[in-house]
Amino acid sequence: MEGERPGGPVVGQIRPLMPVSPEDAAADWTRLAAENTAYRRWGARLFDTGLALALLPAAALFFLLAALINAFVFQDPRKVLYRQRRIGRHGVAFTTLKLRTLVPNEEDDFSGWLGGQDRQRVTAFGRWLRASHLDELPQLVNILRGEMAFVGPRPEMTEVHAWAAERVDRFHRRLAVRPGLTGGAQVNLGYAEGEVAAYREKLAADLRWIRSRNLATDLRIMARTLPWVLAARGDSPQVEARADGGSQEFSGA
């Protein structure tokens, strides 16, 4: 059904596997990544590493301040960071690092996503962190490890990827490249919020970016991300993103 939200019966059908699907295992990643320019083959990785190293000192200072606040909020220094398994390049799972923003509960991450209950568990400080995307600052470590890039498709939880792959044709193709801290689909379309139609639209945007990406395109995406961070308005659903003029496309021209 178009625009369907995930429901209870779906949970039992989700089997997060590695490789995530037969399509992932058979994919011609080199062809799908369209690595036919120097920037795509090695330039982007060089750019990501250099920028991550340059940002690391300032990021470390902010992280220490945010960690102290989180330690006070959660009354436990062990709950400063949050680790979650996501699907990365070529369907390989990796662990993302984030500043914790949610009050812990008994449910697993996927169940919370299915029920749409995550927003109800966000702390006051966590709400600002999520809106500004500064909760993702520790993912500079993921970039330095080569697991992520600054610009790319949003990395999904293993279970969410499996859910979307069952409903969106060729969803695995976005795994041809490293996932990103930001991306054209995120900036233009906001969050999919569990809507099948939104996932289809975001996949199309991701694939357009993969085919046309270059340094100028990535810099424009990053430049458009910065106002969202400074204005702390990044944690908004797709409809809000479109209302703010998010329909503009990045064609790489």
C-alpha positions, 0 to 999 in steps of 0.5 A, a space after each residue: 500500500 502506498 505510504 503505508 507505515 510499518 505495523 505489528 505483523 511486519 516485525 516477525 518478517 524482518 530478518 537482518 542478515 549479512 549480506 542483507 539480501 540476495 541482491 546485495 550479495 549479487 550486486 556489481 558495486 563498482 558499476 553501481 558506484 559509477 566510480 569513473 572520476 578521480 574524485 569518486 575513486 579516491 578524491 572524496 575519501 581524501 577530502 573526508 579524511 582531511 576535513 574530519 581531522 581538521 574538525 576533530 579538535 573543535 569537535 572534541 571540545 564540544 563533545 566533552 561539554 555535551 558528555 558532561 551534560 549528558 552524564 548529568 541528565 542520565 545520572 550515569 557517565 556510561 550513558 553519554 554515548 549511544 552505539 547502534 548497528 547500521 548498514 554501510 557500504 556494500 551491505 557491511 554492518 558497522 557501529 555508529 557513534 552518537 551522543 545519547 538523546 533518548 531515555 532508555 527503555 525496554 524496547 529494542 531500537 526497531 520496535 521504537 521506530 515501528 511504533 513511532 515512540 522515539 520522539 516521546 523519549 527524547 530528553 530536552 537537551 537531546 531534542 536540541 542535539 537531534 534538531 541540530 544533528 550535533 548528536 552525530 558529531 562522534 561519527 567523525 570517528 566513523 568517517 576516519 575509520 572509512 565507514 562513513 563519508 560527509 555526504 552520502 545516503 543516510 545509513 539505516 538500521 539493519 532492521 529498517 534497511 530490511 523493512 525498506 528493501 522488502 517494499 522499495 525496488 532496488 533499495 540495495 543500490 544505495 549501498 554502492 557508496 559510503 553512507 553520509 552524515 548528510 546528503 541531498 536526500 536528507 537536505 531536500 526531503 527530510 526524514 522518511 518517517 516510515 513512509 514507503 512512498 518517502 523511501 522511494 523518493 529518497 532512494 531516487 534522490 540518492 541514486 541521482 546523487 551517486 550518478 552525478 556526484 562531484 566535489 562541487 555538488 558535495 560542497 553545495 550539499 554541505 553548505 545547505 546543511 549548515 543553516 539547518 545545523 545552526 538553526 537547529 531545525 534538522 530533526 523534522 519530517 519530510 513534509 516540513 522539509 518540503 514546506 521549507 523549499 526542500 524540493 530543490 535537486 542537486 544534479 551535480 551541474 
